[in-house]
Amino acid sequence: MGDLMKSGEREVKAAGLPYRLRRGLGWTIGALIDQLYPPICAACGGPIAASHGLCPDCFRTLQPITAPLCPVLGIPFEVAVGPDALSAEALADPPPFARARAAVRYGETAQSLVTRLKYGDRTELADICARLMARAGHDYWAARPLLVPVPLHPSRIRFRRYNQSLLLARQLGRHLGLDVDPHLVRRHRKTRSQIGLSGDSRARNVQGAFSTHADAVVRLRGRRVVLIDDVYTTGATVKAVTRTLLRGGAEAVDVLTFARVVRGEEVPI
C-alpha cells in the first residue's frame, strides 16, 4: 500500500507541473502556459475555461452536507428528527470538540480534489474548497473564532512542501476576515499514515502527537477556535488536536473540514 501511495503521489505531482509553472511566472507567460497546457478539470481532467476548478458536470456531482444533520458531529440525517436530536455516534462517544461540520460528502469528486490539493501541487484548489467550507461553517463565524490548521510533522512538510490544511485555513481567513494561527499547535511526534488503519488504531497512532506553543495561553486568551482539516474520517486526529487546544487554553473548539466520510459510504482513505 505504501509503495502504491507513493507512486500515485508522484503521478499526481507530475500532472501538476503546469500549475507550478503558472504560479511562478507572470501573466503573459502564464497565458502561454495555458496554450501549451490547456486548463483541465481538477476531478475528471476534461477541458475547462479557467486555469483551475471543476467542470460543471463534476461540480454537480459534489454532495453538499446540509440540514438535517447531527448538531454535534454534522452527520447528515435521512429525515428531519428535530433540531436537538443527536446521532448514535455522538451519543455513544461524545467528542471533545463542540461541533463538527463538513462541506461535502467524501465521494469520487471530493477525493479527486483532496488528492490533487495534497499531493499534486494544485494549491489553487484550496480556494474553491474554502468557499464551500465557509458556507458549511456559517454558524461559526459570528463568534469571530481563531482558525487553526491541523499541523503536519516537519518531515512530511519537507516531502509535500506545504500543509494543505494551512492553505485551506488561510483562504478561509482571507474570505471571512478571520485570524489564522499556523503555529499554535505542532505535531512533535512523527506518526505513521492513517490510511488503512481502523478507528482505534488511528486514535492510538495520534495519541500524544500534538502540543501547543509555549505562548498558547496568551495567544488564545480564552478564544473560540475552529480547527481546519481536509477530510474527517474517524475524527481521531481532530479529537487529539482538540484536546491539546483545550489544555492550552481555548474556550471551545469547533471542527471544519472540506469533506467527511459518512457511514455506509466509506471510501478507503
FENMO-V162787 format. One record per residue. N is the residue number from 1. RES is the residue in three letters. PSI is psi in degrees with one decimal (NA if undefined). NEAR is the number of other ideal C-beta (glycine too) atoms within 8 Angstrom. Layout:
n=[N	N]
res=[RES	RES]
psi=[PSI	PSI]
near=[NEAR	NEAR]
//
This chain:
n=[1	2	3	4	5	6	7	8	9	10	11	12	13	14	15	16	17	18	19	20	21	22	23	24	25	26	27	28	29	30	31	32	33	34	35	36	37	38	39	40	41	42	43	44	45	46	47	48	49	50	51	52	53	54	55	56	57	58	59	60	61	62	63	64	65	66	67	68	69	70	71	72	73	74	75	76	77	78	79	80	81	82	83	84	85	86	87	88	89	90	91	92	93	94	95	96	97	98	99	100	101	102	103	104	105	106	107	108	109	110	111	112	113	114	115	116	117	118	119	120	121	122	123	124	125	126	127	128	129	130	131	132	133	134	135	136	137	138	139	140	141	142	143	144	145	146	147	148	149	150	151	152	153	154	155	156	157	158	159	160	161	162	163	164	165	166	167	168	169	170	171	172	173	174	175	176	177	178	179	180	181	182	183	184	185	186	187	188	189	190	191	192	193	194	195	196	197	198	199	200	201	202	203	204	205	206	207	208	209	210	211	212	213	214	215	216	217	218	219	220	221	222	223	224	225	226	227	228	229	230	231	232	233	234	235	236	237	238	239	240	241	242	243	244	245	246	247	248	249	250	251	252	253	254	255	256	257	258	259	260	261	262	263	264	265	266	267	268	269]
res=[MET	GLY	ASP	LEU	MET	LYS	SER	GLY	GLU	ARG	GLU	VAL	LYS	ALA	ALA	GLY	LEU	PRO	TYR	ARG	LEU	ARG	ARG	GLY	LEU	GLY	TRP	THR	ILE	GLY	ALA	LEU	ILE	ASP	GLN	LEU	TYR	PRO	PRO	ILE	CYS	ALA	ALA	CYS	GLY	GLY	PRO	ILE	ALA	ALA	SER	HIS	GLY	LEU	CYS	PRO	ASP	CYS	PHE	ARG	THR	LEU	GLN	PRO	ILE	THR	ALA	PRO	LEU	CYS	PRO	VAL	LEU	GLY	ILE	PRO	PHE	GLU	VAL	ALA	VAL	GLY	PRO	ASP	ALA	LEU	SER	ALA	GLU	ALA	LEU	ALA	ASP	PRO	PRO	PRO	PHE	ALA	ARG	ALA	ARG	ALA	ALA	VAL	ARG	TYR	GLY	GLU	THR	ALA	GLN	SER	LEU	VAL	THR	ARG	LEU	LYS	TYR	GLY	ASP	ARG	THR	GLU	LEU	ALA	ASP	ILE	CYS	ALA	ARG	LEU	MET	ALA	ARG	ALA	GLY	HIS	ASP	TYR	TRP	ALA	ALA	ARG	PRO	LEU	LEU	VAL	PRO	VAL	PRO	LEU	HIS	PRO	SER	ARG	ILE	ARG	PHE	ARG	ARG	TYR	ASN	GLN	SER	LEU	LEU	LEU	ALA	ARG	GLN	LEU	GLY	ARG	HIS	LEU	GLY	LEU	ASP	VAL	ASP	PRO	HIS	LEU	VAL	ARG	ARG	HIS	ARG	LYS	THR	ARG	SER	GLN	ILE	GLY	LEU	SER	GLY	ASP	SER	ARG	ALA	ARG	ASN	VAL	GLN	GLY	ALA	PHE	SER	THR	HIS	ALA	ASP	ALA	VAL	VAL	ARG	LEU	ARG	GLY	ARG	ARG	VAL	VAL	LEU	ILE	ASP	ASP	VAL	TYR	THR	THR	GLY	ALA	THR	VAL	LYS	ALA	VAL	THR	ARG	THR	LEU	LEU	ARG	GLY	GLY	ALA	GLU	ALA	VAL	ASP	VAL	LEU	THR	PHE	ALA	ARG	VAL	VAL	ARG	GLY	GLU	GLU	VAL	PRO	ILE]
psi=[-43.3	-44.1	-38.9	-40.8	-43.5	-39.4	-43.7	-39.3	-40.2	-40.8	-42.3	-39.1	-40.3	-39.5	-22.9	5.9	-48.1	-32.4	-33.4	-40.2	-43.5	-39.5	-33.4	-3.5	167.9	177.1	-39.4	-48.6	-35.0	-38.1	-37.9	-40.5	-39.5	-31.8	-40.6	-38.0	84.8	140.6	138.8	156.4	136.5	-18.4	-53.8	-13.4	4.9	161.1	142.1	166.7	-41.2	169.9	0.8	162.1	-159.1	151.2	160.4	-38.1	-43.4	-36.6	-38.2	-20.7	-12.8	140.2	93.4	145.5	113.2	171.9	147.8	141.6	164.3	125.6	-16.3	-57.8	-11.7	16.3	128.0	139.8	149.5	-37.2	158.6	130.0	14.8	146.6	-23.5	4.2	127.4	153.3	160.6	-35.9	-40.4	-34.3	-39.7	-34.0	77.8	129.1	161.3	-22.9	162.5	-47.8	151.7	136.8	151.9	149.9	-43.9	160.6	149.6	88.9	-163.7	-45.3	-43.5	-39.9	-42.0	-43.4	-47.5	-42.5	-44.5	-33.7	-43.3	-42.0	-13.3	12.4	19.8	59.0	-21.9	-16.5	-16.2	-29.2	-48.9	-37.8	-43.9	-36.3	-41.4	-36.7	-37.1	-38.5	-41.1	-31.7	26.2	-28.5	-13.4	-30.2	-21.9	-29.0	-3.5	58.5	166.6	130.5	127.5	118.4	147.6	125.1	155.3	156.4	145.0	-34.0	-34.5	-33.3	-42.1	-33.7	-47.6	-28.5	-3.8	161.9	115.3	-32.0	-35.8	-40.0	-43.0	-43.5	-41.8	-39.2	-40.7	-45.7	-38.8	-43.3	-34.1	-6.3	35.5	152.6	145.3	130.9	96.2	-10.1	11.4	-38.3	139.9	152.4	95.4	-15.7	128.4	128.0	156.9	162.5	143.7	-11.1	126.6	-5.6	149.3	171.3	-46.2	-39.9	-37.0	-43.5	-43.8	-34.7	-38.5	0.0	127.1	15.0	-12.8	152.8	158.4	160.3	151.5	-28.7	22.8	-43.1	-41.1	-43.2	-30.3	-44.8	41.3	17.5	157.1	143.0	140.9	116.7	127.7	131.8	170.4	-46.0	136.3	115.1	-80.8	-12.7	2.6	-43.7	-48.9	-29.0	-42.4	-42.6	-37.7	-47.1	-38.7	-42.9	-39.8	-39.4	-29.6	-7.5	4.2	141.4	-45.3	160.4	129.4	159.0	137.2	125.6	161.9	-46.6	160.3	132.8	123.9	136.3	134.2	-11.6	27.6	135.8	130.7	125.9	NA]
near=[6	6	6	7	10	8	8	10	9	8	8	12	11	7	8	12	10	9	13	9	10	11	8	5	8	5	5	6	8	11	8	8	12	11	6	6	8	6	10	8	12	12	12	8	5	9	7	10	3	6	8	11	8	13	11	6	8	15	9	6	10	12	8	8	14	5	4	7	10	12	7	12	11	13	12	10	11	3	5	6	6	5	4	5	7	10	10	6	10	13	7	5	5	5	11	7	13	6	11	16	14	15	13	14	13	15	12	8	12	14	12	12	15	14	11	14	15	9	10	11	9	11	10	9	13	13	9	11	15	12	10	13	16	12	8	12	12	7	7	12	11	5	6	5	12	13	14	16	14	12	12	10	10	6	7	9	11	7	6	11	6	8	11	12	13	11	12	17	14	11	13	16	12	7	9	8	5	11	6	13	9	11	6	13	15	9	11	6	7	6	10	5	7	13	8	6	9	5	8	6	8	14	12	7	12	12	7	4	10	13	6	13	10	4	6	12	8	6	9	15	7	6	9	11	15	14	16	14	14	12	12	13	10	7	11	13	11	15	12	13	14	14	9	12	17	10	7	13	9	12	7	9	14	16	15	15	16	14	15	14	14	10	7	4	9	6	9	5	9]
//
